[in-house]
Amino acid sequence: MNDNILQTIDISGICGMGLHMQLDGFRLLYCAIATFMWIVSTVFSLEYMAHYKNKGRYYFFLILTYFATVGVFLSADFYTTFIFFEIMSLASYVWVAQDEKPASMRAAGTYLAVAVIGGLVMLMGIFLLYDMTGTVNFDALIGLSGNAGLLEGTGYDNADRRLWIAAICLLFGFGAKAGAFPMHIWLPKAHPVAPAPASALLSGILTKAGVFGVLVLTSYIFLGDSSWGAMILIIAVCTMFLGAVLALFSTDLKRTLACSSVSQIGFILTGVGMSGLLGEENGMALSGALLHMVNHSLLKLVLFSAAGVVFMNIHSLNLNDVRGFGRKKPLLNAIFLMGTLGIGGMPLWNGYISKTLIHESIVEYTHLLLEGHMTGIFSVMNMKTIEWLFLISGGFTVAYMTKLYVCIFIEKNADAAKQEAYDSKKKYMNPATCISLVTAAAILPVMGFTPGFTMNKMAEAAAGFLHASEMEAVKYFSFGNIKGAIISIVIGMALYFGIVRTLLMSRTSNEKKAGGESTTEADCKLYVDRWPKWLDLENLVYRPVVLYALPFVGGVVCRVLDSLVDWIVVMLRKTIYRDSPIIVELTEGNAITHMLGSIANGIAEFMRRHSAKKRKKEQVDYIHKFAVEYKAYSESRLIIARSMSFGLIMFCLGLLITVAYMFLKN
């Protein structure tokens, strides 16, 4: 039971099972972060959306999504989470489709498909879990996977296996919203087409609603379960590394930040997975995961907003177009730099603190394996590999963020006229936007400079909800901890100069200016997209399977089943339910007319053959004649019966009128 609950709200009679919400340290923290992010994004939207159509629609769904997101974080059971989760997903769909261009509608379709499919699978998990336990309340499910007593009496022989099936269904739904591999496909598509303030919220806070669900599964149902932690860790490492690689290859400003979000979600899930492996010593891992959630929310608020300022002025996100825009814009430079240093894990910035805690949890578990205090599916060599993938992914982060910063604020645009226009542009955001972004950016180094006063306090406030053990004091700025950041920075610089400046840039054909003066290297090299076009998981796998393969297979199966039913019916009619043969099937009349007609035909035939005077006259068919007479008789009887019925009806009506008249007269 969470002892830090401040308030409980139960609303019965809504959606059958009612809504159940709680307020504690974790929920209060994330509701405050969500509120701050919505305020900054709304202020920025006033300028950014000034020339957009359908602004009223945008602001309506902006507010609706806020309340739905807060509802997710306040929920106290999976059913309440699901209700607000679906409202949040459907409301935020409008952000992606806001400008209604073909690319936006396609991306919005992908986003909605992932959200709906994830929601349906999540709902199936809720049904299975409720069927097993009779409850979906978080507090009632604590330690369910490791407590056989809680699973007794469920009526299932393999309750633990069924629990895993239900949990994996829930994980699928939450992971789809979080952007975890392999359901990450919507992020790189949705973020570039959505308005920048909406992108900041999609990346910074809506993905955390998915992480919230993963945290509940890990910290409640599978508390201390190493098998569950190992599965989460595998998903996390794939998400972390794949997102970083995609971001490095991207040549679109917002797509790079979107792929970065995939990678950073992987960092967060790494901490969640490590908490499962560490069991009772999960304090450092869960604190790192929580703080990186917070950091990523604030970092992407700053970075996507800064990217929105760039797009708002030049209406392009291609790196070759935005190149050099911020060279003479020190304020925008400072805002973007705070986000770059923070997400890159630079010491004295907030991202360094959370990444250090996650890294130290990996190191701690490796030491416990070496000392024989821990056993599990991962060996020491496996954990060393995971640690290096963590550091290399951090290096990729440094490399792609350096690429963005150098491109926008240091390099010159290849088009001299365009660069001159950029340099002469002084008013590129209004005062309200400026104040909101500066405030958001200033928080990042403050948190990094004062981790004990700020970030540790956040971790302590959320410890009750996360069921985290007490974290030992961490010397964040000791050489042992800074060494991990230094390794990532060195790897990042090697990737930047070894890959970005060579393989991911191409020399232009024109290396001379109009006057014959030689250009610099930045002027004569352009960023190129080296990622294979065919290597797109959505187009390569998901769309062919969902739009073509599944309908085709389903159609074949349905046709076979439909034909099978017809075949079975025909076989039954020809065998078991075969019709009995009819000796004489009368086409007209009845049995009596047929019998009398046959006798009359026989007599007439006898008379014709033995008559003394054989005259040729037309032969009469008495069977037909008697049938016609019977039909005429039947019709006359029916007419008479109907006439009598009509007469009786009229008689009754007259009788009623007479009785009524006599009654009224008297």
TORVEXKE-724581 format. One record per residue (C-alpha): x negated, y, z negated. Coordinates in steps of 0.02 Angstrom, whole numbers, padded with zeros to 5 digits, always signed. Layout:
// TORVEXKE-724581
XYZ;...
//
This chain:
// TORVEXKE-724581
+00000+00000+00000;-00063+00173+00043;-00083+00263-00125;-00112+00432-00043;+00064+00451+00028;+00126+00628+00000;+00300+00612+00073;+00415+00476+00142;+00558+00512+00262;+00687+00380+00310;+00823+00423+00437;+00947+00279+00452;+01070+00249+00592;+00957+00307+00733;+00915+00183+00870;+00980+00039+00766;+00835+00014+00646;+00817+00197+00597;+00663+00306+00592;+00534+00292+00453;+00397+00421+00429;+00262+00457+00301;+00141+00597+00265;-00032+00562+00195;-00208+00626+00218;-00238+00551+00389;-00068+00601+00457;-00084+00776+00386;-00256+00794+00465;-00198+00741+00638;-00038+00840+00633;-00144+00993+00592;-00263+00955+00737;-00116+00929+00856;-00039+01094+00801;-00202+01188+00825;-00229+01112+00997;-00051+01155+01052;-00072+01335+00994;-00235+01357+01091;-00164+01270+01245;-00004+01373+01240;-00101+01536+01228;-00209+01483+01375;-00054+01426+01471;+00019+01601+01467;-00121+01658+01583;-00156+01495+01674;+00027+01461+01721;+00068+01641+01768;+00073+01602+01955;+00145+01426+01943;+00322+01381+01989;+00439+01298+01864;+00356+01376+01713;+00513+01353+01609;+00508+01166+01641;+00324+01160+01592;+00350+01248+01426;+00504+01145+01383;+00409+00982+01403;+00257+01058+01317;+00363+01083+01160;+00451+00914+01178;+00285+00823+01194;+00219+00911+01039;+00362+00849+00930;+00350+00674+01003;+00162+00667+00972;+00181+00725+00793;+00317+00593+00774;+00194+00458+00828;+00066+00511+00697;+00199+00522+00560;+00277+00352+00598;+00274+00221+00462;+00326+00069+00566;+00298+00006+00741;+00477+00036+00797;+00470+00221+00752;+00301+00230+00837;+00376+00153+00994;+00523+00276+01000;+00412+00430+00989;+00279+00348+01099;+00401+00330+01243;+00469+00506+01224;+00290+00571+01225;+00245+00472+01382;+00399+00522+01481;+00387+00706+01430;+00202+00719+01473;+00235+00641+01644;+00303+00812+01697;+00132+00891+01662;+00047+00777+01788;+00181+00807+01920;+00194+00994+01884;+00140+01063+02054;+00233+00923+02147;+00096+00901+02278;+00071+00728+02354;-00088+00695+02254;-00001+00751+02095;+00152+00642+02127;+00043+00490+02162;-00059+00519+02003;+00102+00549+01905;+00171+00385+01974;+00017+00293+01914;+00028+00376+01744;+00212+00334+01726;+00188+00155+01785;+00050+00124+01657;+00155+00208+01521;+00314+00110+01560;+00228-00059+01581;+00127-00028+01423;+00285+00022+01330;+00380-00134+01385;+00238-00249+01333;+00224-00155+01168;+00411-00178+01138;+00393-00365+01169;+00256-00368+01036;+00371-00277+00914;+00510-00404+00946;+00391-00550+00916;+00320-00472+00759;+00492-00434+00688;+00555-00608+00730;+00409-00683+00633;+00405-00570+00481;+00573-00481+00472;+00485-00313+00463;+00376-00197+00567;+00332-00079+00424;+00145-00044+00417;+00126-00064+00229;+00222-00229+00228;+00101-00304+00356;-00065-00269+00268;-00183-00416+00283;-00054-00521+00375;-00181-00613+00484;-00287-00671+00337;-00148-00711+00214;-00069-00880+00249;+00059-00850+00112;+00135-00705+00207;+00156-00816+00360;+00237-00961+00266;+00423-00980+00291;+00423-00894+00459;+00491-01050+00541;+00343-01068+00658;+00214-01205+00656;+00083-01095+00740;+00122-00931+00655;-00056-00867+00667;-00062-00896+00855;+00106-00811+00877;+00044-00665+00773;-00102-00644+00891;+00013-00647+01042;+00121-00510+00964;-00032-00408+00918;-00109-00422+01091;+00055-00359+01166;+00047-00210+01048;-00137-00184+01089;-00096-00182+01275;+00029-00041+01251;-00081+00062+01137;-00237+00030+01241;-00148+00087+01399;-00110+00257+01321;-00283+00271+01244;-00365+00241+01413;-00457+00083+01362;-00526-00035+01494;-00446-00106+01601;-00293+00008+01583;-00397+00168+01600;-00349+00197+01782;-00227+00339+01748;-00352+00457+01665;-00467+00494+01814;-00312+00520+01924;-00199+00619+01807;-00320+00744+01730;-00382+00829+01890;-00206+00864+01955;-00125+00918+01791;-00138+01101+01735;-00296+01125+01631;-00205+01162+01466;-00107+01001+01490;-00267+00905+01533;-00341+00964+01369;-00192+00891+01276;-00184+00731+01379;-00367+00695+01345;-00384+00771+01173;-00228+00716+01081;-00115+00600+01181;-00251+00470+01201;-00272+00477+01011;-00091+00422+00993;-00148+00260+01075;-00301+00249+00962;-00183+00276+00813;-00093+00115+00859;-00257+00019+00876;-00310+00085+00705;-00148+00024+00627;-00169-00149+00702;-00349-00159+00641;-00330-00077+00470;-00165-00160+00424;-00121-00324+00510;-00301-00377+00546;-00386-00293+00399;-00558-00371+00383;-00527-00496+00525;-00693-00522+00614;-00616-00610+00765;-00502-00462+00798;-00647-00342+00771;-00753-00438+00897;-00616-00427+01029;-00596-00239+01002;-00785-00217+01010;-00797-00305+01179;-00659-00194+01251;-00744-00042+01174;-00915-00074+01249;-00840-00102+01423;-00738+00058+01408;-00884+00159+01341;-01009+00107+01474;-00891+00104+01625;-00822+00277+01586;-00997+00348+01571;-01051+00276+01739;-00894+00343+01826;-00924+00516+01751;-01104+00520+01812;-01052+00483+01991;-00906+00604+01996;-00918+00766+02097;-00755+00840+02030;-00764+00948+01873;-00606+00888+01787;-00625+00709+01848;-00797+00704+01767;-00720+00762+01603;-00580+00634+01623;-00702+00490+01649;-00798+00559+01501;-00639+00539+01398;-00633+00355+01445;-00812+00336+01384;-00781+00431+01222;-00628+00323+01186;-00749+00177+01201;-00861+00257+01068;-00710+00274+00952;-00655+00094+00981;-00833+00037+00946;-00814+00105+00771;-00643+00021+00755;-00715-00146+00812;-00863-00132+00693;-00743-00104+00548;-00668-00275+00582;-00839-00358+00587;-00899-00272+00428;-00746-00323+00328;-00752-00248+00154;-00899-00138+00203;-00798-00048+00337;-00814+00129+00266;-00950+00192+00381;-00874+00118+00540;-00699+00184+00506;-00764+00355+00455;-00863+00364+00616;-00712+00312+00720;-00599+00438+00634;-00723+00582+00647;-00757+00545+00830;-00569+00550+00859;-00565+00722+00781;-00722+00780+00872;-00664+00717+01041;-00497+00806+01021;-00582+00973+00986;-00721+00948+01114;-00602+00910+01257;-00493+01058+01207;-00644+01171+01235;-00714+01084+01390;-00550+01065+01486;-00501+01243+01444;-00668+01308+01508;-00645+01203+01665;-00471+01280+01680;-00547+01455+01676;-00660+01406+01821;-00515+01332+01921;-00402+01479+01881;-00526+01596+01967;-00588+01497+02117;-00449+01364+02139;-00569+01222+02166;-00645+01085+02058;-00777+01019+02179;-00950+01042+02105;-01018+01118+02265;-00881+01250+02258;-00892+01292+02072;-01082+01295+02079;-01152+01456+02009;-00985+01527+01951;-01042+01553+01771;-01218+01621+01802;-01175+01797+01742;-01036+01753+01621;-01119+01734+01450;-00957+01709+01352;-00895+01566+01461;-01072+01498+01458;-01073+01495+01268;-00902+01413+01258;-00947+01275+01380;-01118+01251+01299;-01039+01218+01129;-00935+01080+01205;-01083+01010+01302;-01197+01001+01150;-01059+00929+01043;-01007+00789+01159;-01188+00751+01202;-01225+00709+01020;-01350+00850+00994;-01406+00862+00810;-01320+01004+00715;-01162+00985+00821;-01007+00889+00771;-01022+00747+00897;-01191+00698+00825;-01115+00664+00654;-00981+00543+00712;-01093+00454+00836;-01224+00433+00700;-01099+00347+00585;-01042+00227+00722;-01223+00190+00769;-01270+00159+00588;-01124+00037+00569;-01198-00064+00713;-01370-00059+00632;-01297-00107+00462;-01206-00258+00534;-01365-00313+00625;-01463-00306+00462;-01328-00407+00373;-01340-00539+00510;-01529-00544+00491;-01515-00565+00303;-01384-00702+00321;-01247-00605+00231;-01136-00606+00386;-01085-00736+00513;-00984-00714+00670;-00975-00739+00857;-01110-00608+00886;-01292-00651+00860;-01428-00528+00814;-01479-00519+00998;-01298-00482+01046;-01291-00339+00922;-01458-00270+00983;-01386-00270+01159;-01229-00180+01100;-01337-00052+01009;-01436-00016+01167;-01277-00003+01270;-01216+00123+01141;-01376+00226+01156;-01379+00213+01346;-01197+00267+01357;-01246+00416+01249;-01385+00450+01374;-01259+00447+01517;-01157+00575+01420;-01308+00689+01408;-01343+00665+01594;-01170+00704+01663;-01142+00850+01544;-01311+00921+01594;-01258+00902+01775;-01100+01004+01744;-01187+01138+01641;-01331+01161+01764;-01212+01163+01911;-01096+01297+01842;-01213+01408+01742;-01392+01389+01810;-01390+01342+01994;-01342+01461+02133;-01207+01421+02257;-01267+01364+02429;-01158+01502+02504;-01244+01668+02464;-01085+01769+02495;-00987+01659+02377;-01122+01675+02245;-01117+01864+02261;-00929+01862+02236;-00949+01753+02081;-01081+01868+02007;-00975+02023+02035;-00821+01949+01951;-00817+02021+01776;-00638+01994+01718;-00607+01808+01729;-00496+01779+01576;-00384+01890+01472;-00420+01936+01289;-00293+01813+01217;-00371+01667+01311;-00544+01728+01262;-00502+01734+01076;-00420+01563+01075;-00565+01477+01166;-00699+01563+01063;-00610+01509+00903;-00600+01328+00963;-00782+01327+01019;-00846+01405+00857;-00775+01262+00755;-00890+01135+00839;-01060+01194+00771;-00983+01240+00603;-00929+01058+00581;-01100+00998+00638;-01196+01114+00522;-01090+01071+00369;-01046+00886+00382;-01038+00860+00195;-00915+01002+00169;-00808+00974+00323;-00822+00805+00406;-00848+00699+00251;-00695+00780+00174;-00592+00731+00327;-00653+00551+00311;-00610+00547+00126;-00435+00616+00160;-00400+00479+00288;-00480+00335+00190;-00317+00283+00108;-00223+00264+00272;-00370+00172+00353;-00402+00060+00201;-00584+00108+00217;-00708+00065+00082;-00806+00203-00002;-00943+00262+00115;-01118+00277+00048;-01201+00447+00060;-01278+00467+00232;-01429+00576+00265;-01373+00636+00435;-01531+00733+00474;-01660+00605+00419;-01782+00548+00553;-01705+00374+00557;-01536+00445+00606;-01600+00581+00721;-01705+00449+00812;-01548+00374+00890;-01495+00544+00957;-01670+00575+01024;-01669+00408+01116;-01502+00452+01199;-01565+00625+01247;-01724+00554+01324;-01622+00424+01421;-01504+00563+01476;-01644+00672+01543;-01718+00522+01635;-01548+00486+01713;-01522+00668+01760;-01689+00691+01848;-01703+00512+01910;-01527+00488+01977;-01426+00650+01981;-01561+00760+02060;-01613+00625+02184;-01481+00493+02227;-01327+00600+02191;-01384+00754+02287;-01417+00771+02473;-01522+00900+02566;-01421+01007+02688;-01468+01027+02870;-01492+01215+02854;-01636+01254+02738;-01663+01433+02798;-01563+01587+02764;-01507+01702+02904;-01664+01810+02885;-01780+01661+02894;-01822+01664+02708;-01843+01492+02630;-01707+01438+02510;-01732+01360+02339;-01701+01176+02309;-01533+01213+02229;-01480+01311+02383;-01518+01172+02505;-01452+01022+02408;-01270+00975+02385;-01186+00856+02264;-01125+00700+02353;-01005+00565+02298;-01100+00401+02306;-00965+00297+02223;-00896+00168+02349;-00721+00218+02402;-00662+00038+02401;-00719+00013+02221;-00562+00087+02146;-00476-00028+02022;-00305+00045+02055;-00313+00028+02244;-00415-00131+02240;-00314-00231+02113;-00165-00148+02030;-00070-00075+02176;-00091-00229+02289;-00038-00343+02147;+00108-00239+02082;+00172-00170+02248;+00138-00317+02365;+00084-00480+02283;+00211-00485+02140;+00362-00437+02250;+00308-00565+02381;+00284-00706+02256;+00443-00658+02166;+00540-00656+02330;+00475-00828+02378;+00518-00900+02208;+00692-00823+02213;+00725-00888+02388;+00668-01062+02338;+00777-01061+02183;+00925-00994+02280;+00906-01130+02414;+00880-01261+02280;+01048-01221+02201;+01135-01233+02371;+01047-01398+02408;+01099-01471+02240;+01282-01418+02269;+01284-01497+02443;+01207-01659+02377;+01334-01669+02236;+01478-01640+02358;+01413-01780+02468;+01382-01903+02326;+01458-01888+02153;+01590-01757+02192;+01631-01822+02368;+01812-01789+02419;+01929-01942+02420;+01988-01987+02595;+02165-01932+02639;+02267-02066+02730;+02389-01947+02811;+02361-01763+02808;+02523-01674+02850;+02508-01517+02956;+02691-01465+02931;+02845-01515+02834;+02834-01635+02688;+02832-01822+02660;+03022-01839+02675;+03036-01743+02839;+02889-01841+02906;+02969-02007+02859;+03142-01962+02926;+03065-01889+03085;+02966-02048+03115;+03124-02155+03096;+03220-02039+03213;+03078-02045+03341;+03080-02236+03333;+03269-02245+03359;+03261-02121+03501;+03121-02220+03584;+03220-02383+03565;+03376-02304+03639;+03279-02233+03785;+03202-02400+03831;+03361-02504+03816;+03487-02382+03884;+03583-02436+04039;+03568-02264+04113;+03389-02213+04110;+03388-02026+04128;+03240-01918+04131;+03257-01791+03998;+03139-01702+03883;+03080-01808+03737;+03116-01732+03567;+02988-01742+03425;+03099-01766+03273;+02952-01749+03152;+02923-01572+03213;+03110-01537+03223;+03145-01594+03044;+02992-01494+02984;+03059-01337+03069;+03229-01365+02992;+03149-01390+02821;+03049-01231+02840;+03206-01134+02889;+03295-01211+02739;+03152-01162+02624;+03148-00985+02688;+03338-00968+02670;+03327-01035+02492;+03188-00911+02453;+03290-00767+02525;+03440-00821+02424;+03334-00838+02267;+03258-00667+02292;+03431-00595+02327;+03495-00671+02166;+03344-00605+02071;+03374-00433+02144;+03558-00445+02100;+03518-00497+01922;+03395-00354+01904;+03523-00230+01967;+03655-00307+01853;+03542-00289+01702;+03499-00111+01749;+03683-00068+01767;+03722-00154+01602;+03587-00053+01515;+03654+00108+01588;+03830+00062+01534;+03775+00019+01357;+03674+00179+01346;+03822+00281+01407;+03939+00200+01280;+03812+00226+01142;+03788+00409+01182;+03977+00438+01204;+04015+00366+01033;
//
